[in-house]
Amino acid sequence: MERDLLLREVGALQESIVPFEREVFLNPGNPYEVHHRDKKPNTVRRDTSEKRSYRLNENMAPERNAVVADPVFLTSIVSWLDVGNKKHKRYLGPNYKGNAATWCNIFAYDYACLAGVYLPHYFWIKFPPSQDDINKKPQDHITELSANGLYQWFEKYGSYFGWHDITPANGDYANAQNIANAGNVVFASIKRPGTGHIAAIVPETSKEKAKRDGTGKVIAPLQSQAGSTTQNHTYSNNKFYTPTGSVVKIWANMLTGGKATASSPQGSVLSNGFWNSIMQGVKQGMGNATTATPKSQPVQDIDKAVKANRYYVAQLGWQTYIDTINDLLLPYSGLSNVSLGEEAFADALRKWQKAKGLSQDGVLGPNTWNVMKASLFATTPAAGNSQAGGYIRTLSPKQKSNLDYIVQELNKSVITNPLAKAAMLAIVSKEIEFKLQQEGSYAHTSNERIRKIFGSDRFPKSMSDDDINILKANDKKFFDHVYGNRNGNKPDEGYKYLGRGFNQITYKERYRRVGGLIGINLEDEPQKLNTLPVATAALIADFVDRFKTKQAKQNLPFYNTTGINGFTQLKDAVMAFYHANAGFGRLYASLWGMSPEKIRSMTIDEVAKVVEDGRRKALQRSTEFLQYIKSI
């Protein structure tokens, strides 16, 4: 790695790179990412000019840990950083020599970190054998990057961390703005004589827009930036400042929805093997990094397909269906129960295209997407079952397989009443749609809905919407707040024991109890609840046990039964199973908002019309599940 690539920032450090009480931190999932951090919390903040070189650790910073395309969340980061706020001294003031300085690279680093993608403030001179070696002599291994240094870093190393050059050839920044609007992280990197510049291109809002000419051409994208010449602006749509000798490049980190993990720098459908192979390249001297490519397709074709898919995922919006697409392509990949990496995705898609008589380029572009949508959302009955109704027809092959497995195990269980079986399936459908995954993020849920779901004890009126916005932006913090210090959970165990399994079991006490019923230690290994046999066994055992409790016996007369197999009306069964899953400790009237006498006079459709959310889904789908059970 050429040392002259890594240029030093105008505002260089005032102290040695790693003082005694601090450390250079390597991301455990991606140890080639390097950050300078202070372990003491809330010491690196927006309101101080100290420790600019360190990664922000301010309390309640909106940092996400599931990296998916999300324009609303990116906008919340821009608002929280509020770089134009003069109280935010981190982005203001001279350097350590007293000279005027631009802190554009510091702001860009902060924005990228909070958004969950990697942009360095420090980068390697020489890759060390261990983290200990970095902290002994950090100056031998890392150096600080200026804005001009970042320009060169993007060109030489950006692709290793998910960055793609989307610089327009005609001066129209519409594509860059659209990609940002889709929730992807985009930067304008400007190499200039003397001091360079970097600005975030951010999603447009109802009030803040890019600058367009009379033809609709985007002549200046919407930006958020710090700078001495450009000034600090939370939002700006001024044209880039490009004196003679300047060069502008636009770089995007193309995020997707679906099975993203915090260990993937770009948060897309990349496999761990892909990043492990890059890691080997880093250890050998980064420029030699290679990735495993399917033998059935040339390297250059795979590369083209991957780049094209990163573009079309934002343009066509198929990231919303990435789980279903993944399941559709798995049989063509030779793999099972995995999230396909980008190369494997393109190769499997190429084989699917061949089977459909399409051009075999591995690109999920407009033509292929139109054909695939017909397969994903087919209205024909499910294979092998002429009785599959409207909802069941919408299930992916994997979801349908999970449904059939549950029915198979139900037919072996002590639950013999078909109304009870249909009710249980209805609850699973409203909880998790027959997908085995843990409780989803509430980052996109309205604050009004969050308050309604979790109640005033968790979200009192004194808690502002801004507080909730910051909290829900980080899943770990949110679930620790919601579930922590309750039902056996320690304050920091809410996220550990969030909803899992087909009926979204929560809390340590319930994990322990259900684990005891099925003979599996779920308290120590909660993730096992997201495996099909364990989730199904837990689902059935949990409901059977709940219907035996003292609280159940007090409530079951309202549902015209004395036990789990005593139902005579589907409406009663669905409502009872919903009550059981919510906890029989809740009062009947508070749960349904009506008296038992009122509900007894209503049909199942009439009840569905006056209740909300999951209750309505469960009631509306239950008849279809009953027909499905009887058809098997």
C-alpha positions as a printed NumPy array, in Angstrom:
array([[  0.   ,   0.   ,   0.   ],
       [  1.546,   3.293,  -1.102],
       [  2.201,   5.591,   1.836],
       [  1.805,   8.721,  -0.296],
       [ -1.834,   7.752,  -0.903],
       [ -2.637,   8.374,   2.726],
       [ -2.449,  12.128,   2.99 ],
       [ -2.711,  13.863,   6.328],
       [ -5.659,  16.068,   7.278],
       [ -5.191,  19.859,   7.571],
       [ -6.381,  19.585,  11.157],
       [ -3.94 ,  16.896,  12.225],
       [ -3.989,  15.367,  15.683],
       [ -2.887,  17.469,  18.624],
       [ -1.604,  14.39 ,  20.466],
       [ -0.187,  10.991,  19.784],
       [ -2.585,   8.833,  17.844],
       [ -3.37 ,   6.475,  20.707],
       [ -3.065,   7.909,  24.217],
       [ -2.679,   5.41 ,  27.02 ],
       [ -6.343,   5.187,  28.04 ],
       [ -7.672,   4.808,  24.497],
       [ -7.262,   2.351,  21.687],
       [ -7.415,   1.71 ,  18.007],
       [-10.523,  -0.398,  17.47 ],
       [-10.882,  -3.004,  14.752],
       [-14.445,  -3.949,  13.852],
       [-14.671,  -7.612,  14.999],
       [-16.779,  -8.539,  11.978],
       [-14.438,  -6.755,   9.576],
       [-11.038,  -6.306,  11.227],
       [ -9.677,  -4.375,   8.264],
       [-11.995,  -1.516,   9.282],
       [-10.059,   0.716,  11.659],
       [-11.513,   3.318,  14.021],
       [-10.074,   5.478,  16.762],
       [-12.284,   5.217,  19.817],
       [-12.55 ,   6.295,  23.405],
       [-13.922,   3.518,  25.592],
       [-15.429,   5.954,  28.07 ],
       [-19.032,   6.578,  26.923],
       [-20.406,   9.98 ,  25.951],
       [-16.957,  11.554,  25.675],
       [-16.915,  12.126,  21.898],
       [-19.802,  14.469,  21.177],
       [-21.027,  17.047,  18.699],
       [-20.81 ,  19.929,  21.185],
       [-17.046,  19.792,  21.688],
       [-14.063,  20.326,  19.406],
       [-12.019,  17.822,  21.411],
       [-11.358,  14.325,  20.127],
       [-12.411,  15.047,  16.554],
       [-10.332,  12.106,  15.416],
       [-12.389,   9.693,  17.517],
       [-15.564,   7.907,  16.571],
       [-18.677,   9.505,  18.073],
       [-19.953,   7.778,  21.212],
       [-22.521,  10.352,  22.286],
       [-25.503,   9.02 ,  24.212],
       [-28.642,   8.371,  22.136],
       [-26.868,   8.752,  18.8  ],
       [-29.11 ,   7.249,  16.066],
       [-26.79 ,   4.414,  15.087],
       [-28.357,   1.488,  13.307],
       [-27.154,  -2.102,  13.559],
       [-29.162,  -3.654,  10.728],
       [-27.878,  -2.105,   7.554],
       [-30.649,  -1.754,   4.998],
       [-31.647,   0.992,   2.605],
       [-33.712,   3.454,   4.617],
       [-34.179,   7.101,   3.563],
       [-36.147,   7.981,   6.71 ],
       [-33.349,   6.831,   8.951],
       [-30.677,   8.623,   6.9  ],
       [-32.72 ,  11.805,   7.229],
       [-32.838,  11.31 ,  10.995],
       [-29.028,  11.069,  11.019],
       [-28.708,  14.317,   9.064],
       [-31.09 ,  16.019,  11.481],
       [-29.312,  14.665,  14.535],
       [-25.804,  15.602,  13.342],
       [-27.179,  19.007,  12.314],
       [-23.802,  20.102,  11.013],
       [-25.02 ,  23.667,  10.456],
       [-25.743,  24.123,  14.158],
       [-23.112,  26.475,  15.62 ],
       [-23.365,  24.663,  18.941],
       [-21.841,  21.631,  17.276],
       [-18.201,  22.623,  17.671],
       [-16.971,  19.273,  16.394],
       [-17.343,  20.671,  12.877],
       [-16.147,  24.236,  13.613],
       [-12.943,  26.084,  14.442],
       [ -9.244,  26.157,  13.503],
       [ -6.851,  23.249,  13.522],
       [ -4.23 ,  22.685,  16.201],
       [ -1.93 ,  25.22 ,  14.503],
       [ -4.605,  27.894,  14.723],
       [ -5.174,  27.886,  10.967],
       [ -8.571,  27.769,   9.272],
       [ -9.613,  24.184,   8.677],
       [-12.355,  22.209,   7.01 ],
       [-13.824,  19.337,   8.981],
       [-15.704,  17.856,   6.028],
       [-13.959,  14.498,   6.472],
       [-14.957,  14.374,  10.14 ],
       [-18.6  ,  15.001,   9.29 ],
       [-18.483,  12.439,   6.443],
       [-16.958,   9.88 ,   8.816],
       [-19.672,  10.522,  11.411],
       [-22.462,  10.218,   8.834],
       [-21.058,   6.955,   7.459],
       [-20.535,   5.428,  10.907],
       [-24.08 ,   6.2  ,  12.037],
       [-25.454,   4.937,   8.716],
       [-23.652,   1.624,   9.188],
       [-21.175,   1.762,   6.284],
       [-17.401,   2.129,   6.325],
       [-15.621,   5.328,   5.378],
       [-12.235,   5.721,   7.042],
       [-10.831,   8.564,   9.045],
       [ -7.737,   6.419,   9.568],
       [ -6.461,   3.799,   7.205],
       [ -3.605,   1.365,   6.909],
       [  0.022,   2.066,   6.139],
       [  0.862,  -1.524,   6.924],
       [ -1.529,  -4.259,   8.027],
       [ -0.46 ,  -5.587,  11.482],
       [ -0.404,  -9.197,  12.662],
       [ -2.635,  -8.38 ,  15.654],
       [ -4.501,  -5.53 ,  17.333],
       [ -1.879,  -5.435,  20.088],
       [  0.73 ,  -4.505,  17.512],
       [ -1.343,  -1.517,  16.417],
       [ -1.657,  -0.132,  19.91 ],
       [  2.061,  -0.542,  20.634],
       [  3.149,   1.477,  17.608],
       [  0.073,   2.852,  15.845],
       [  2.074,   5.315,  13.78 ],
       [  3.714,   2.346,  12.039],
       [  0.382,   0.978,  10.906],
       [ -2.231,   3.718,  10.408],
       [ -2.437,   7.323,   9.337],
       [ -5.097,   9.984,   9.028],
       [ -6.85 ,  10.752,   5.729],
       [ -7.622,  14.21 ,   4.378],
       [-10.461,  14.895,   1.938],
       [ -7.987,  14.545,  -0.953],
       [ -6.729,  11.342,   0.658],
       [-10.298,  10.04 ,   0.739],
       [-10.625,  10.768,  -2.987],
       [ -7.694,   8.46 ,  -3.665],
       [ -8.92 ,   5.936,  -1.076],
       [-12.275,   5.63 ,  -2.857],
       [-10.557,   4.939,  -6.166],
       [ -8.079,   2.382,  -4.852],
       [ -9.851,   0.699,  -1.949],
       [-13.496,   1.785,  -1.965],
       [-14.712,  -1.307,  -3.82 ],
       [-13.437,  -3.525,  -0.99 ],
       [-15.932,  -1.833,   1.319],
       [-18.966,  -1.729,  -0.948],
       [-18.448,   1.637,  -2.666],
       [-19.347,   2.094,  -6.342],
       [-18.493,   4.905,  -8.712],
       [-21.771,   6.376, -10.035],
       [-20.307,   9.621, -11.382],
       [-22.526,  10.908, -14.222],
       [-20.895,  11.623, -17.562],
       [-23.304,  14.423, -18.508],
       [-23.42 ,  16.514, -15.336],
       [-26.938,  15.303, -14.469],
       [-26.962,  14.084, -10.864],
       [-30.502,  12.666, -11.051],
       [-29.321,   9.055, -10.722],
       [-27.139,   9.872,  -7.712],
       [-30.022,  11.727,  -6.068],
       [-32.437,   8.872,  -6.788],
       [-30.058,   6.354,  -5.248],
       [-29.751,   8.548,  -2.144],
       [-33.522,   8.986,  -2.055],
       [-33.862,   5.198,  -1.999],
       [-31.963,   5.182,   1.295],
       [-28.421,   4.457,   0.134],
       [-25.335,   6.256,   1.431],
       [-23.845,   8.534,  -1.247],
       [-20.861,  10.888,  -1.144],
       [-19.446,  13.475,  -3.529],
       [-15.661,  13.268,  -3.264],
       [-13.857,  16.281,  -4.709],
       [-10.11 ,  16.368,  -5.336],
       [ -8.943,  19.979,  -5.355],
       [ -5.574,  21.736,  -5.387],
       [ -4.629,  22.254,  -1.746],
       [ -7.58 ,  21.154,   0.341],
       [-10.147,  18.737,  -1.079],
       [-13.754,  18.275,  -0.049],
       [-16.309,  15.555,   0.667],
       [-20.089,  16.027,   1.019],
       [-22.896,  13.583,   1.75 ],
       [-25.627,  13.432,  -0.9  ],
       [-28.696,  12.826,   1.227],
       [-32.355,  11.854,   0.686],
       [-34.704,  14.645,  -0.313],
       [-37.467,  15.564,   2.112],
       [-40.786,  17.349,   1.763],
       [-38.979,  20.645,   2.4  ],
       [-35.414,  20.056,   1.206],
       [-34.835,  19.343,  -2.485],
       [-32.021,  19.014,  -5.   ],
       [-31.569,  21.853,  -7.494],
       [-33.084,  21.116, -10.908],
       [-33.157,  23.123, -14.112],
       [-36.217,  23.699, -16.273],
       [-35.855,  20.288, -17.941],
       [-35.766,  18.415, -14.646],
       [-32.018,  17.805, -14.809],
       [-30.437,  17.684, -11.34 ],
       [-27.652,  20.252, -11.536],
       [-26.871,  20.073,  -7.803],
       [-27.925,  17.179,  -5.55 ],
       [-29.134,  17.749,  -1.998],
       [-26.106,  17.749,   0.305],
       [-25.165,  17.832,   3.959],
       [-21.604,  18.937,   4.626],
       [-18.994,  20.736,   6.652],
       [-16.452,  23.008,   5.004],
       [-14.491,  26.246,   5.211],
       [-15.266,  27.397,   1.662],
       [-18.655,  25.709,   1.299],
       [-19.543,  26.488,   4.937],
       [-21.33 ,  24.103,   7.272],
       [-24.812,  23.298,   6.005],
       [-27.229,  20.728,   7.408],
       [-28.861,  20.983,   3.974],
       [-27.538,  22.634,   0.837],
       [-28.22 ,  22.386,  -2.894],
       [-25.426,  24.632,  -4.07 ],
       [-23.303,  23.521,  -6.982],
       [-20.   ,  21.887,  -6.071],
       [-17.094,  24.307,  -5.635],
       [-14.602,  23.154,  -8.268],
       [-11.734,  25.571,  -8.938],
       [ -9.324,  24.863, -11.778],
       [ -7.728,  21.452, -11.382],
       [-10.663,  19.928,  -9.422],
       [-12.212,  16.523, -10.116],
       [-15.593,  15.335,  -8.767],
       [-16.486,  11.669,  -8.224],
       [-19.78 ,  10.34 ,  -6.829],
       [-19.648,   7.165,  -4.744],
       [-22.569,   5.08 ,  -3.47 ],
       [-22.772,   2.245,  -0.981],
       [-25.723,   0.295,  -2.349],
       [-27.691,  -1.121,   0.555],
       [-30.609,  -3.537,   0.291],
       [-33.467,  -4.845,   2.372],
       [-33.729,  -8.43 ,   3.577],
       [-31.199, -10.49 ,   5.425],
       [-28.619,  -7.811,   6.144],
       [-26.227,  -8.161,   9.01 ],
       [-24.033,  -5.719,  10.84 ],
       [-20.994,  -7.768,   9.856],
       [-21.373,  -6.907,   6.164],
       [-19.947,  -3.429,   5.518],
       [-22.43 ,  -2.767,   2.74 ],
       [-25.268,  -4.57 ,   4.451],
       [-26.505,  -6.266,   1.29 ],
       [-27.006,  -9.922,   0.501],
       [-23.278, -10.649,   0.657],
       [-22.188, -13.936,   2.161],
       [-19.693, -14.194,   5.003],
       [-17.451, -16.196,   2.7  ],
       [-17.16 , -13.219,   0.405],
       [-15.831, -11.008,   3.184],
       [-13.575, -13.742,   4.525],
       [-11.948, -13.918,   1.112],
       [-11.389, -10.157,   1.116],
       [ -9.864, -10.483,   4.577],
       [ -7.344, -12.935,   3.191],
       [ -6.566, -10.402,   0.477],
       [ -5.986,  -7.723,   3.116],
       [ -3.544,  -9.936,   4.992],
       [ -1.671, -10.603,   1.749],
       [ -1.491,  -6.937,   0.852],
       [ -5.018,  -5.794,   0.061],
       [ -4.39 ,  -5.229,  -3.631],
       [ -4.403,  -9.006,  -4.144],
       [ -7.821,  -9.673,  -2.611],
       [ -9.911, -12.149,  -4.557],
       [-13.346, -13.633,  -4.226],
       [-14.709, -17.039,  -5.03 ],
       [-16.628, -16.925,  -8.314],
       [-19.036, -19.611,  -9.519],
       [-17.264, -21.705, -12.145],
       [-20.305, -21.694, -14.387],
       [-19.934, -18.011, -15.252],
       [-16.84 , -15.959, -16.202],
       [-15.45 , -13.562, -13.616],
       [-16.086, -10.477, -15.718],
       [-19.73 , -11.461, -16.308],
       [-20.305, -12.066, -12.598],
       [-18.765,  -8.68 , -11.776],
       [-20.99 ,  -6.931, -14.304],
       [-24.078,  -8.704, -12.972],
       [-23.262,  -7.805,  -9.367],
       [-22.789,  -4.133, -10.235],
       [-25.977,  -4.072, -12.293],
       [-27.993,  -5.725,  -9.513],
       [-26.754,  -3.143,  -7.015],
       [-28.147,  -0.504,  -9.335],
       [-31.479,  -2.171, -10.083],
       [-32.215,  -3.098,  -6.476],
       [-32.645,   0.619,  -5.783],
       [-34.208,   1.545,  -9.118],
       [-36.811,  -1.239,  -9.279],
       [-37.425,  -1.612,  -5.559],
       [-37.11 ,  -5.403,  -5.425],
       [-35.186,  -5.187,  -2.129],
       [-38.61 ,  -5.341,  -0.443],
       [-38.982,  -8.935,  -1.645],
       [-35.382, -10.075,  -1.221],
       [-36.272, -12.932,   1.158],
       [-38.862, -14.312,  -1.259],
       [-36.507, -13.88 ,  -4.23 ],
       [-33.763, -15.633,  -2.271],
       [-36.072, -18.598,  -1.624],
       [-37.089, -18.702,  -5.291],
       [-33.453, -18.855,  -6.457],
       [-32.101, -21.257,  -3.822],
       [-33.005, -24.417,  -5.81 ],
       [-30.928, -23.059,  -8.709],
       [-27.907, -22.415,  -6.485],
       [-27.37 , -25.897,  -5.056],
       [-27.608, -24.394,  -1.559],
       [-30.265, -24.381,   1.14 ],
       [-31.278, -22.29 ,   4.155],
       [-28.818, -19.471,   3.366],
       [-28.893, -15.9  ,   2.158],
       [-27.207, -15.963,  -1.231],
       [-24.096, -13.843,  -1.662],
       [-24.016, -11.401,  -4.541],
       [-22.061, -13.713,  -6.859],
       [-24.15 , -16.772,  -5.969],
       [-27.31 , -14.677,  -6.392],
       [-26.287, -13.637,  -9.916],
       [-25.278, -17.185, -10.873],
       [-28.527, -18.707,  -9.548],
       [-30.512, -15.971, -11.302],
       [-28.744, -16.793, -14.569],
       [-29.887, -20.429, -14.249],
       [-33.423, -19.314, -13.401],
       [-33.406, -17.044, -16.467],
       [-32.354, -20.007, -18.615],
       [-35.252, -22.072, -17.266],
       [-37.626, -19.217, -18.139],
       [-36.202, -18.684, -21.631],
       [-34.775, -15.274, -20.779],
       [-31.434, -13.654, -21.553],
       [-28.951, -15.319, -19.193],
       [-27.012, -12.365, -17.798],
       [-27.641, -12.829, -14.046],
       [-29.133,  -9.319, -13.839],
       [-32.481,  -8.701, -12.145],
       [-33.345,  -5.837, -14.449],
       [-36.74 ,  -4.628, -15.734],
       [-37.5  ,  -7.545, -18.098],
       [-36.448, -10.285, -15.688],
       [-38.179,  -8.551, -12.797],
       [-41.485,  -8.413, -14.701],
       [-41.308, -12.15 , -15.358],
       [-40.191, -12.95 , -11.811],
       [-43.041, -10.976, -10.259],
       [-45.471, -13.313, -11.986],
       [-43.764, -16.255, -10.255],
       [-43.512, -14.559,  -6.867],
       [-47.103, -13.404,  -6.766],
       [-48.822, -16.133,  -8.731],
       [-52.568, -16.416,  -8.166],
       [-52.759, -20.134,  -8.991],
       [-53.459, -22.584,  -6.139],
       [-50.457, -23.81 ,  -4.183],
       [-48.824, -26.896,  -5.673],
       [-50.424, -30.135,  -4.592],
       [-53.336, -28.443,  -2.861],
       [-56.373, -27.262,  -4.753],
       [-57.84 , -25.877,  -1.531],
       [-55.137, -23.247,  -0.954],
       [-56.914, -19.914,  -0.601],
       [-56.007, -16.276,  -1.193],
       [-53.613, -15.759,   1.693],
       [-51.876, -19.12 ,   1.378],
       [-51.25 , -18.485,  -2.331],
       [-49.171, -15.436,  -1.397],
       [-46.704, -17.503,   0.654],
       [-43.251, -18.21 ,  -0.733],
       [-42.199, -21.879,  -1.129],
       [-40.291, -21.653,   2.158],
       [-43.222, -20.114,   4.032],
       [-45.579, -22.741,   2.589],
       [-43.172, -25.49 ,   3.631],
       [-43.134, -24.111,   7.186],
       [-46.938, -24.021,   7.242],
       [-47.165, -27.644,   6.126],
       [-44.607, -28.737,   8.727],
       [-46.62 , -27.085,  11.509],
       [-49.806, -28.803,  10.295],
       [-47.963, -32.13 ,  10.189],
       [-46.785, -31.728,  13.785],
       [-50.175, -30.47 ,  14.951],
       [-51.756, -33.66 ,  13.622],
       [-49.376, -35.654,  15.844],
       [-50.041, -33.539,  18.922],
       [-52.631, -33.586,  21.725],
       [-54.517, -30.801,  19.915],
       [-57.309, -32.603,  18.075],
       [-59.844, -29.825,  17.568],
       [-59.6  , -28.474,  13.978],
       [-60.879, -25.071,  15.155],
       [-57.963, -24.856,  17.604],
       [-55.509, -25.861,  14.882],
       [-56.858, -23.219,  12.504],
       [-56.717, -20.616,  15.272],
       [-53.08 , -21.425,  16.021],
       [-52.164, -21.077,  12.332],
       [-54.002, -17.758,  12.214],
       [-51.93 , -16.484,  15.142],
       [-48.692, -17.58 ,  13.436],
       [-49.754, -15.837,  10.233],
       [-50.351, -12.534,  11.982],
       [-47.205, -12.816,  14.127],
       [-44.595, -13.808,  11.577],
       [-46.227, -14.862,   8.261],
       [-44.667, -18.349,   8.635],
       [-41.159, -16.889,   8.344],
       [-38.632, -18.03 ,  10.922],
       [-37.067, -14.78 ,  12.035],
       [-36.711, -12.787,  15.191],
       [-38.904,  -9.844,  16.078],
       [-38.513,  -7.111,  13.51 ],
       [-37.206,  -3.605,  13.951],
       [-39.567,  -0.807,  14.975],
       [-37.428,   1.805,  13.218],
       [-40.203,   2.48 ,  10.67 ],
       [-43.138,   2.15 ,  13.082],
       [-44.94 ,   5.355,  13.968],
       [-44.44 ,   6.618,  17.484],
       [-48.193,   6.583,  18.005],
       [-48.258,   2.883,  17.154],
       [-45.267,   2.156,  19.4  ],
       [-46.957,   3.882,  22.323],
       [-50.116,   1.885,  21.693],
       [-48.304,  -1.469,  21.457],
       [-46.076,  -1.121,  24.505],
       [-48.106,   1.186,  26.71 ],
       [-47.453,   4.231,  28.839],
       [-45.263,   2.434,  31.37 ],
       [-42.585,   2.003,  28.692],
       [-43.364,   5.137,  26.706],
       [-44.858,   7.705,  29.1  ],
       [-46.147,  11.054,  27.878],
       [-42.996,  12.659,  29.272],
       [-40.99 ,  10.766,  26.643],
       [-40.891,  12.966,  23.548],
       [-41.18 ,  11.787,  19.954],
       [-37.573,  12.841,  19.412],
       [-36.519,  10.539,  22.261],
       [-38.449,   7.66 ,  20.705],
       [-37.009,   8.375,  17.232],
       [-33.481,   8.124,  18.578],
       [-34.293,   5.007,  20.593],
       [-36.001,   3.084,  17.804],
       [-33.139,   3.797,  15.411],
       [-31.003,   1.293,  17.358],
       [-32.624,  -2.137,  17.75 ],
       [-30.485,  -3.169,  20.745],
       [-31.317,  -0.024,  22.708],
       [-34.984,  -0.212,  21.749],
       [-35.578,  -3.815,  22.805],
       [-33.547,  -3.413,  25.99 ],
       [-35.836,  -0.493,  26.836],
       [-39.007,  -2.405,  25.967],
       [-38.22 ,  -5.83 ,  27.429],
       [-35.357,  -5.137,  29.829],
       [-35.74 ,  -5.558,  33.593],
       [-38.986,  -7.525,  33.223],
       [-40.05 , -11.166,  33.544],
       [-36.583, -12.407,  34.393],
       [-34.696, -10.138,  31.984],
       [-31.809,  -8.045,  33.211],
       [-31.847,  -4.401,  32.007],
       [-29.561,  -5.274,  29.072],
       [-31.257,  -8.57 ,  28.119],
       [-34.314,  -7.222,  26.311],
       [-32.665,  -7.668,  22.915],
       [-31.362, -11.136,  23.83 ],
       [-34.857, -12.369,  24.625],
       [-36.897, -10.514,  22.019],
       [-39.614, -12.251,  20.015],
       [-38.555, -15.494,  18.325],
       [-40.256, -18.581,  17.007],
       [-43.591, -18.912,  15.259],
       [-45.5  , -17.224,  18.085],
       [-42.735, -14.718,  18.922],
       [-41.857, -15.867,  22.434],
       [-40.364, -13.083,  24.59 ],
       [-38.669, -12.725,  27.994],
       [-36.186, -15.002,  29.737],
       [-38.82 , -16.566,  31.997],
       [-40.878, -17.692,  29.008],
       [-37.796, -18.947,  27.139],
       [-36.883, -20.959,  30.246],
       [-40.41 , -22.323,  30.721],
       [-40.951, -23.32 ,  27.092],
       [-37.456, -24.784,  26.88 ],
       [-38.288, -26.961,  29.857],
       [-41.472, -28.178,  28.156],
       [-39.606, -29.368,  25.044],
       [-36.33 , -30.388,  26.717],
       [-34.095, -27.74 ,  25.116],
       [-32.09 , -25.062,  26.944],
       [-33.539, -21.976,  25.241],
       [-32.349, -19.681,  28.022],
       [-28.711, -20.166,  27.025],
       [-29.37 , -20.694,  23.312],
       [-32.362, -18.496,  22.45 ],
       [-31.487, -18.486,  18.743],
       [-32.61 , -22.134,  18.505],
       [-36.173, -20.832,  18.501],
       [-35.569, -19.782,  14.911],
       [-35.018, -23.36 ,  13.719],
       [-38.027, -25.166,  12.268],
       [-38.296, -28.282,  14.518],
       [-37.631, -26.323,  17.73 ],
       [-39.932, -23.436,  16.79 ],
       [-42.771, -25.822,  15.943],
       [-42.359, -27.895,  19.102],
       [-42.213, -24.697,  21.18 ],
       [-45.305, -23.275,  19.467],
       [-47.46 , -26.304,  20.251],
       [-46.102, -26.91 ,  23.764],
       [-46.438, -23.236,  24.724],
       [-50.111, -23.025,  23.751],
       [-50.996, -26.381,  25.312],
       [-49.397, -25.251,  28.566],
       [-51.014, -21.801,  28.496],
       [-54.486, -23.319,  28.206],
       [-53.857, -25.271,  31.437],
       [-53.025, -22.308,  33.672],
       [-55.212, -20.899,  36.41 ],
       [-55.548, -17.637,  34.495],
       [-56.705, -19.547,  31.407],
       [-59.441, -21.321,  33.356],
       [-60.721, -17.944,  34.526],
       [-60.945, -16.654,  30.944],
       [-61.976, -19.711,  28.911],
       [-65.686, -19.487,  29.841],
       [-65.766, -16.193,  27.912],
       [-64.775, -18.229,  24.838],
       [-67.4  , -20.927,  25.458],
       [-64.921, -23.708,  26.18 ],
       [-63.26 , -25.455,  29.098],
       [-60.045, -26.387,  27.317],
       [-57.995, -26.267,  24.147],
       [-60.037, -28.991,  22.415],
       [-63.497, -27.775,  23.46 ],
       [-64.189, -25.028,  20.899],
       [-67.391, -25.142,  18.878],
       [-66.996, -21.798,  17.081],
       [-63.997, -20.616,  15.065],
       [-64.448, -17.043,  16.324],
       [-64.056, -18.192,  19.937],
       [-60.974, -20.272,  19.097],
       [-59.142, -17.464,  17.319],
       [-59.927, -14.94 ,  20.037],
       [-58.866, -17.361,  22.771],
       [-55.565, -18.197,  21.076],
       [-54.894, -14.503,  20.57 ],
       [-55.625, -13.92 ,  24.279],
       [-53.364, -16.835,  25.231],
       [-50.484, -15.495,  23.158],
       [-50.902, -11.996,  24.624],
       [-51.16 , -13.483,  28.111],
       [-54.297, -14.619,  29.894],
       [-53.389, -12.176,  32.631],
       [-54.941,  -9.414,  30.526],
       [-58.627,  -8.731,  31.102],
       [-61.013,  -9.86 ,  28.385],
       [-62.757,  -6.501,  28.045],
       [-59.493,  -4.523,  27.914],
       [-58.17 ,  -6.826,  25.192],
       [-61.244,  -6.74 ,  22.958],
       [-62.84 ,  -3.464,  23.933],
       [-66.263,  -5.109,  24.188],
       [-68.205,  -7.17 ,  26.671],
       [-68.528, -10.961,  26.243],
       [-72.266, -10.483,  25.694],
       [-71.664,  -8.081,  22.82 ],
       [-69.129, -10.358,  21.129],
       [-71.376, -13.445,  21.46 ],
       [-73.958, -11.7  ,  19.26 ],
       [-71.432, -10.978,  16.48 ],
       [-70.154, -13.086,  13.591],
       [-66.438, -13.603,  13.04 ],
       [-66.506, -11.071,  10.172],
       [-68.289,  -8.509,  12.321],
       [-65.666,  -8.848,  15.06 ],
       [-62.878,  -8.524,  12.479],
       [-64.308,  -5.212,  11.296],
       [-64.168,  -3.568,  14.718],
       [-60.781,  -4.811,  15.982],
       [-57.405,  -3.688,  14.729],
       [-54.076,  -4.895,  13.418],
       [-53.047,  -8.48 ,  14.138],
       [-56.398,  -9.429,  15.625],
       [-58.129,  -8.526,  12.387],
       [-55.629, -10.489,  10.276],
       [-55.981, -13.57 ,  12.454],
       [-59.783, -13.506,  12.347],
       [-59.954, -12.863,   8.609],
       [-57.523, -15.652,   7.711],
       [-58.83 , -18.301,  10.107],
       [-61.596, -19.594,   7.811],
       [-59.062, -20.257,   5.072],
       [-56.816, -22.149,   7.484],
       [-59.754, -24.26 ,   8.654],
       [-60.547, -25.207,   5.045],
       [-56.896, -25.959,   4.414],
       [-56.652, -28.262,   7.438],
       [-59.781, -30.149,   6.415],
       [-58.438, -30.593,   2.867],
       [-55.299, -32.398,   4.024]])
